[in-house]
Every structure is written in C-alpha cells, then in structure tokens.
C-alpha cells in the first residue's frame, strides 16, 4: 500500500507510488495488535498535511477536553501543560486561553511552524527520552501531559513512555486518547489501519505498556471521537487510587475475545465482504449513469480506496476543506482533490464520505448540496446511503 498521507503533485502523477507492506499481528502474551512492518517516522511525519484545525468537530472536542481537564486538575497560570504531537496548536490554544502555560511538541516542521505562528510555543522534535531531557532543562516538569492520537504512531513506544515518566511532575497526570481496538473490530473500521498507526490498543495492552514504563493507569473513559476512542489517565505509581471502571473494562475485553487470537478470526472475512458490497454499490450507480464524488482526503480514506481498488473511474473527484491538500491527487487511486465548492458547481448525484467519523459535521456544512438533491454514502460499518431527516 502507498503511504496514506503521501499526496501526489499532478506534475509527478506518472511516477509510481512507493509501496510498503501493510499487515497487522496479534501478540497472545501482551495482547498488543501492531503492524508487522514499520516505515521510519521521519519519512512519515517530517512534512505533514494533516491540520487538526480544519475540523469543527475536532475543535469542539478539543475545547471540551481542555475545559474538563482544567476543572479536574484545577489548572491555573502557575501550572504547565505539555502536549505531545500537538499539531497546529488546536488543543493547546484553549489551555492558553484559560491562562495555563503551554508547550507543544510536534515533529512535522510545517505544522510546528503554523502552531508557532498562532502563538503556541512549540518544540519541533520527535518525543522520546532525549527530547524529554531537553524539554525538562528548558521548561521544567509538566503538571499535565496530553497526547491525542499519538500513542498509535510511535514505533518505540517504550522509550516514548519513559520520556513521559521523565517529564511528569510527582502528582502530575498524563492523559492520552487513541482509537479503541474494540471499536475497530466491532464496526469494521479497517480503514484506520495504515502505516502511521503502528499500534492498535485494547486497554489490557496499554496497561501492560504503562506498567513496563513504571507508570500506572488509574482511570479510563470511552470517547465517541474518531469512531470510538479511549481516554486514559496515567500517573506515577501510587499517586491516586485506581478507579473501578478500569477493572470493569479489562474484564469486558476478556469476555469479548480481545485477549485471544480467535477473537480476530472473522475480521478479515467481514472486511472482504464490505469491500465487495461497496464496489457493487458504486458500480451499480455508475451503470445507472449516476455521477459519484467523495468528500474528504483523510489518511483512512486512502486505505479504503486502495484496498477496494477504487479509482477515478468510479469516483470522479473528492473535495477537502484543507487548502494544503487541494490541487493534489490521492495516493494510489489518483483521485483529484478540489475545494468543497466543487460539489455545488458539478452536483454529483452521490458523495462518498471518506472521513465517516465527521459525517454529521460534513452534512451540516453541505445543506445546499442536500437541498438540491445530492445524497451521501457512508462506507463504514457497512456501505449505505445516509438517511437525512
């Protein structure tokens, strides 16, 4: 598979995409699901085209998270919040508005520069033990460390968590969100598997990793964002009592089969059935003379399109709010990316929503398209036409 964020300049479209193996394996000892082949992080993240601030849903989630954590930990201007993989400052901007001292750590040069332009102090580096030492020297220890959608991206997760332990104050808290493996399996969210996501976590697996790093997971909550995520709370060992919800979720995962290889045995067959159903739907629409476009250019969409073998023959174009992606082509499928206004200019009969986790936001933005008779398709958890009341 091509790298999911390796968008293509039309001037170089004749060059073949670099392709890498994409497969996952399950460990029956520590319960971790992970890729069998790692692409070096500098090749994936040094320049990046994913800017979190272009999604209103994610911004609302970020503000809510900042408000909740500020209340829970009684943060003030005397406290220090550090975010790892801080992107363009979409989350830290809210902590800063509340008066808390902030620091972002972001490896992508172009995105770190955007965060700094917005007034968010940002270190451009890959986080680990060496980066942690430098951060401590310059900024001291953090009262709160936040990392949204970063734990899945780090090949050397042990060094990463060791760095978290180094940077965290005694009595401090580290809060991480990541896509939940159980949601991936139950809802057939196979498109969230791509080279940037090295790990796919159950709570049992992440507890084993935090213990290895001499940290302690004391609380967990389910978050609907990104198709189903976990928010975990980590501390130095023995700081707070472990909440009952932790053991309850651990037992539920065992009952659901996440700790045994056979619990994953039917997943591949369900994915293949989804692929055939989606292809049959798109081909039937084309035979009927219908025009089909897509909305969004997310990484997950490229896994979906390339695994299913969907190209510009079935989907004419896609649109995306990010100007950084407009004018480029999707890797593999070579579907062109335009601005959202193109939907009203061309009025395709159907639009396949690639960032299906943001479908509600997208439909709200495209009310004129709907009023003119346009219809949306969702691919996950099964291909269907979205019912809009």
RAJOLIN-V337100 format. One record per residue. N is the residue number from 0. RES is the residue in three letters. SS is DSSP state (H for helix, E for strand, C for the rest). PSI is psi in whole degrees, 0 to 359 (999 if undefined). NEAR is the number of other C-alpha atoms within 8 Angstrom. Layout:
N;RES;SS;PSI;NEAR  N;RES;SS;PSI;NEAR
//
This chain:
0;UNK;C;145;10  1;UNK;E;160;10  2;UNK;C;136;12  3;UNK;C;337;13  4;UNK;C;21;10  5;UNK;C;66;8  6;UNK;C;148;10  7;UNK;E;131;11  8;UNK;E;130;9  9;UNK;H;332;8  10;UNK;H;339;5  11;UNK;H;21;7  12;UNK;C;339;10  13;UNK;C;343;5  14;UNK;C;140;5  15;UNK;C;146;5  16;UNK;C;143;7  17;UNK;C;132;6  18;UNK;E;146;7  19;UNK;C;152;9  20;UNK;C;143;6  21;UNK;C;101;10  22;UNK;C;155;7  23;UNK;E;156;8  24;UNK;E;154;8  25;UNK;E;133;9  26;UNK;C;120;8  27;UNK;C;352;9  28;UNK;C;314;4  29;UNK;C;357;8  30;UNK;C;13;13  31;UNK;C;138;13  32;UNK;E;129;11  33;UNK;E;164;10  34;UNK;E;153;13  35;UNK;C;351;8  36;UNK;C;127;8  37;UNK;C;130;8  38;UNK;C;134;9  39;UNK;C;132;6  40;UNK;H;320;10  41;UNK;H;331;6  42;UNK;H;335;7  43;UNK;H;324;12  44;UNK;H;353;9  45;UNK;C;322;10  46;UNK;C;134;9  47;UNK;C;147;10  48;UNK;C;14;8  49;UNK;C;113;4  50;UNK;C;116;9  51;UNK;H;332;10  52;UNK;H;354;9  53;UNK;H;0;7  54;UNK;C;119;7  55;UNK;H;326;8  56;UNK;H;314;8  57;UNK;H;325;10  58;UNK;H;318;12  59;UNK;H;319;8  60;UNK;H;319;9  61;UNK;H;314;11  62;UNK;H;316;10  63;UNK;H;318;8  64;UNK;H;316;8  65;UNK;H;319;12  66;UNK;H;315;10  67;UNK;H;314;8  68;UNK;H;324;10  69;UNK;H;319;11  70;UNK;H;313;8  71;UNK;H;319;6  72;UNK;C;10;6  73;UNK;C;53;7  74;UNK;C;144;10  75;UNK;C;187;9  76;UNK;C;356;8  77;UNK;C;353;7  78;UNK;C;162;10  79;UNK;E;120;13  80;UNK;E;127;14  81;UNK;E;134;12  82;UNK;E;132;13  83;UNK;E;133;13  84;UNK;C;59;12  85;UNK;C;357;13  86;UNK;C;227;12  87;UNK;C;19;11  88;UNK;C;15;11  89;UNK;C;328;12  90;UNK;C;313;11  91;UNK;H;335;14  92;UNK;H;328;9  93;UNK;H;318;12  94;UNK;H;320;15  95;UNK;H;318;10  96;UNK;H;329;7  97;UNK;C;359;7  98;UNK;C;5;8  99;UNK;C;144;14  100;UNK;E;135;11  101;UNK;E;157;13  102;UNK;E;131;13  103;UNK;E;151;15  104;UNK;E;115;16  105;UNK;C;121;16  106;UNK;C;337;13  107;UNK;C;120;13  108;UNK;H;314;10  109;UNK;H;325;8  110;UNK;H;321;14  111;UNK;H;320;16  112;UNK;H;323;8  113;UNK;H;319;9  114;UNK;H;316;14  115;UNK;H;319;10  116;UNK;H;328;7  117;UNK;C;0;7  118;UNK;C;17;6  119;UNK;C;111;13  120;UNK;C;127;9  121;UNK;E;132;11  122;UNK;E;125;10  123;UNK;C;98;10  124;UNK;C;160;9  125;UNK;C;130;8  126;UNK;C;136;12  127;UNK;C;196;12  128;UNK;H;321;11  129;UNK;H;312;8  130;UNK;H;322;11  131;UNK;H;317;13  132;UNK;H;317;11  133;UNK;H;320;8  134;UNK;H;317;10  135;UNK;H;318;10  136;UNK;H;321;7  137;UNK;H;330;6  138;UNK;H;348;6  139;UNK;C;187;8  140;UNK;C;151;9  141;UNK;E;139;13  142;UNK;E;320;12  143;UNK;E;132;12  144;UNK;E;132;14  145;UNK;E;143;11  146;UNK;E;105;14  147;UNK;E;125;10  148;UNK;C;46;11  149;UNK;C;327;12  150;UNK;H;329;12  151;UNK;H;342;12  152;UNK;H;355;10  153;UNK;C;109;12  154;UNK;C;315;8  155;UNK;C;72;6  156;UNK;H;332;8  157;UNK;H;315;9  158;UNK;H;325;9  159;UNK;H;310;12  160;UNK;H;330;11  161;UNK;H;321;11  162;UNK;H;322;15  163;UNK;H;315;12  164;UNK;H;320;11  165;UNK;H;318;9  166;UNK;H;347;13  167;UNK;E;129;14  168;UNK;E;150;9  169;UNK;E;129;6  170;UNK;E;355;8  171;UNK;E;179;11  172;UNK;E;138;12  173;UNK;E;128;13  174;UNK;E;124;12  175;UNK;E;140;14  176;UNK;E;143;13  177;UNK;E;153;13  178;UNK;E;138;14  179;UNK;E;128;12  180;UNK;H;322;9  181;UNK;H;321;9  182;UNK;H;319;13  183;UNK;H;314;14  184;UNK;H;310;11  185;UNK;H;323;7  186;UNK;C;10;8  187;UNK;C;45;12  188;UNK;C;52;12  189;UNK;H;337;9  190;UNK;H;347;10  191;UNK;H;0;10  192;UNK;C;112;8  193;UNK;C;175;13  194;UNK;C;333;11  195;UNK;C;333;10  196;UNK;C;93;12  197;UNK;C;322;13  198;UNK;E;152;13  199;UNK;E;110;12  200;UNK;E;133;13  201;UNK;C;168;13  202;UNK;H;322;9  203;UNK;H;318;10  204;UNK;H;318;11  205;UNK;H;329;10  206;UNK;H;319;10  207;UNK;H;320;9  208;UNK;H;318;9  209;UNK;H;323;13  210;UNK;H;319;9  211;UNK;H;327;8  212;UNK;C;8;10  213;UNK;C;36;9  214;UNK;E;170;12  215;UNK;E;130;12  216;UNK;E;120;12  217;UNK;E;348;13  218;UNK;E;159;11  219;UNK;E;146;11  220;UNK;E;151;7  221;UNK;E;136;8  222;UNK;E;133;8  223;UNK;C;348;7  224;UNK;H;148;9  225;UNK;H;34;7  226;UNK;H;6;10  227;UNK;C;110;12  228;UNK;E;161;14  229;UNK;E;141;13  230;UNK;E;117;12  231;UNK;E;152;12  232;UNK;E;123;12  233;UNK;E;147;13  234;UNK;E;171;15  235;UNK;E;144;12  236;UNK;C;133;7  237;UNK;C;6;7  238;UNK;C;314;8  239;UNK;C;161;6  240;UNK;C;143;6  241;UNK;C;131;8  242;UNK;C;148;8  243;UNK;H;331;6  244;UNK;H;337;8  245;UNK;H;306;11  246;UNK;H;328;8  247;UNK;H;316;8  248;UNK;H;324;9  249;UNK;H;316;10  250;UNK;H;322;8  251;UNK;H;321;8  252;UNK;H;321;14  253;UNK;H;316;9  254;UNK;H;327;7  255;UNK;H;354;7  256;UNK;C;9;11  257;UNK;C;348;13  258;UNK;C;8;9  259;UNK;C;143;9  260;UNK;H;325;10  261;UNK;H;341;6  262;UNK;H;344;10  263;UNK;H;0;11  264;UNK;C;327;7  265;UNK;C;353;7  266;UNK;H;313;9  267;UNK;H;318;8  268;UNK;H;323;7  269;UNK;H;324;9  270;UNK;H;315;10  271;UNK;H;322;8  272;UNK;H;320;8  273;UNK;H;317;10  274;UNK;H;312;10  275;UNK;H;322;9  276;UNK;H;318;10  277;UNK;H;316;11  278;UNK;H;317;10  279;UNK;H;319;8  280;UNK;H;313;9  281;UNK;H;319;10  282;UNK;H;323;9  283;UNK;H;319;8  284;UNK;H;319;11  285;UNK;H;320;11  286;UNK;H;329;7  287;UNK;C;1;6  288;UNK;C;13;6  289;UNK;C;147;10  290;UNK;C;135;11  291;UNK;E;129;15  292;UNK;E;185;12  293;UNK;E;162;14  294;UNK;E;130;13  295;UNK;C;156;12  296;UNK;C;52;14  297;UNK;C;161;9  298;UNK;H;318;10  299;UNK;H;327;13  300;UNK;H;328;12  301;UNK;H;326;15  302;UNK;H;313;14  303;UNK;H;308;10  304;UNK;H;316;11  305;UNK;H;323;12  306;UNK;H;321;9  307;UNK;H;350;9  308;UNK;C;33;7  309;UNK;C;126;12  310;UNK;C;192;11  311;UNK;C;349;10  312;UNK;C;331;6  313;UNK;C;325;10  314;UNK;C;115;13  315;UNK;C;318;12  316;UNK;E;167;11  317;UNK;E;164;14  318;UNK;E;152;15  319;UNK;C;144;14  320;UNK;C;337;9  321;UNK;C;118;8  322;UNK;C;343;7  323;UNK;C;340;5  324;UNK;C;337;11  325;UNK;C;138;12  326;UNK;C;351;9  327;UNK;E;178;12  328;UNK;E;148;13  329;UNK;C;140;14  330;UNK;C;142;15  331;UNK;C;291;9  332;UNK;C;335;12  333;UNK;C;27;11  334;UNK;C;129;13  335;UNK;E;147;11  336;UNK;E;125;15  337;UNK;E;184;12  338;UNK;C;155;10  339;UNK;C;333;9  340;UNK;H;338;6  341;UNK;H;333;10  342;UNK;H;316;10  343;UNK;H;330;8  344;UNK;H;323;6  345;UNK;H;340;6  346;UNK;C;62;9  347;UNK;C;153;11  348;UNK;C;324;10  349;UNK;E;149;13  350;UNK;E;120;13  351;UNK;E;120;12  352;UNK;E;108;13  353;UNK;C;317;13  354;UNK;C;70;12  355;UNK;H;337;9  356;UNK;H;345;8  357;UNK;H;20;8  358;UNK;H;319;9  359;UNK;H;316;7  360;UNK;H;317;9  361;UNK;H;315;8  362;UNK;H;320;9  363;UNK;H;324;7  364;UNK;H;336;6  365;UNK;C;39;8  366;UNK;H;325;8  367;UNK;H;320;7  368;UNK;H;317;11  369;UNK;H;316;10  370;UNK;H;332;7  371;UNK;C;3;6  372;UNK;C;2;7  373;UNK;C;149;12  374;UNK;E;147;10  375;UNK;E;141;10  376;UNK;E;140;12  377;UNK;E;136;13  378;UNK;C;340;12  379;UNK;C;138;9  380;UNK;C;351;7  381;UNK;C;149;9  382;UNK;C;129;12  383;UNK;E;157;7  384;UNK;E;129;8  385;UNK;C;127;8  386;UNK;C;121;4  387;UNK;C;118;3  388;UNK;C;999;2
//
